[in-house]
Amino acid sequence: MRSLQQALAIGLLALLPQLAAAHQEELKRINILHDQPLSDAPGQRGVLLTVRFAPGQVSASHVHAGSVMAYVLEGTIVTQQEGGPVQRFKAGESWYEAPGVPHVQARNGSDQVPATLLVWQLLPTGEPLLRPLQ
């Protein structure tokens, strides 16, 4: 039993560099426009950012520590939160993501044109924009 646990631990450790690389790729698509502590909500900060999806690009599954509101600036985004339906949003449409609910699918709905989101996020101070799931 102990050797099985050790083998599993070694296998997980071997995956860490791949998970870290995937997380870094996610962050490259993100452009933070404004990150501000909120005086009327101690311990919270508001973050305004854009997320760019190349044609056909898929985001790794992740979770946000705070509420997210997303607005499609260009293109089409296909998204799904755990337990919810797959949804398709085009330029001019928006949606809300509850904190702590895994975002199991986010991808560009086109293999031909890019897509860009404008995102506002409410985050506890010190929390990252997202945490990858795997």
N, C-alpha and C positions, 0 to 999 in steps of 0.2 A: 504494500500500500504506500509506503514511504517513497519507494522508487517511482511510483506513478505520480505522486505529488511533485517530486523533484523534476520529472520529465515535463509535466505540465508547466511548472514554474519556468523551466528553461525555454520551453516553447513560447510562453508569453513574453519573456525577456527578449527573445529573438524578434518578436513582432514590434517591440517598442520603437525602433528606428523607423519602421514603415509608417506606424501611426503618427509619429512626430512629423515625418515628411508630409503626410497627407494634411495634417493640421497646418503646417507652414504654407502649403499651397492654398488652403482656404483663406488664410490671412492675407495673402498676396492680392486677392481679388477685392479686398475690403479697403475703402478709402475713408478714414475718419474725418468728417467735416467739422465736428464740434463735440467736445467731451467736457461736461460742466457739472460740478457738484450743485445740487439743488438746495437752495436756502430754505425752501418751504417743505422739504422732505429730507430731514437730517439722515445721513447714512446712505443716501441714494444719489445717483448721478444720472443725467440724461445724456445720451450719446446719439448724435445724428451722423449717419454714414451712408455711403453707397456701396453696393455689391454688384460686381460685373460678372456676368456669365458669358463665356465665349460660346459660339454655336455648338450645341450638343453637350455642353459642360454639365456635369453632375456634381452636386455638393455631397460631401460625406455626411452621414447621419450625425446629428449633434443635438445639444440641449442648451437653452438660454436660462440664466439664473433670474432674469427679470422679464417683464412684459415687452413684447415686440409689436410694432405696427409697421407694416411694409406696404409700399406703394410702387407699382411698376411704372418706371419712367419710359422704358422702351422694350419692345419685344414681348415675349410670353414666358411665364414661369409656371411650372407644374410643381405643386407642393402637397405635402401630406404630413399631418401630425399624428403621432401614435393614437390609434383608436378612431381616427377620423377618416373622412373620404379623401380620395385623391381630388385635388382641385386645380383648375387651370385659370390663371389670371393674365389678362393682357394689359397693355399700356393704358393707364388711366384708372385701373382698378386697384383695390387694396384689401388687406386682411389683417387679422390680429392673431398673435401667438401667445398663449398663456405661459407663464413662467414654469419651468420644470417639466414641461411636457416634451418628450423627445420629438424632434423634427426628423422623421425617418426618410423623407424624400424632398429634395429641392433640386430642380434641374431646369435648364433652358428648354423650352418647349419646341425649339427649332434647331435643326442641324445646319441652318443656313445663315441666320442673323443673330447678332448678340442680343442680350437682354440685360437691363440694368434696373436695380431696385434702389429706392430711397427708403432708408430704414430709420425709425426712431426707436430707441431702446431705453427702458428704465432699468438701471442696474444697481444692486447693492455696491457700495464703495469697495474697491479691491477685487471685485469679481471680473473674470475675463468676459469678452463679448460672447463667446461660445465655448462649450466643452465638447470635444469629439466623443462619440459613442463607438464602442467596438468591443 
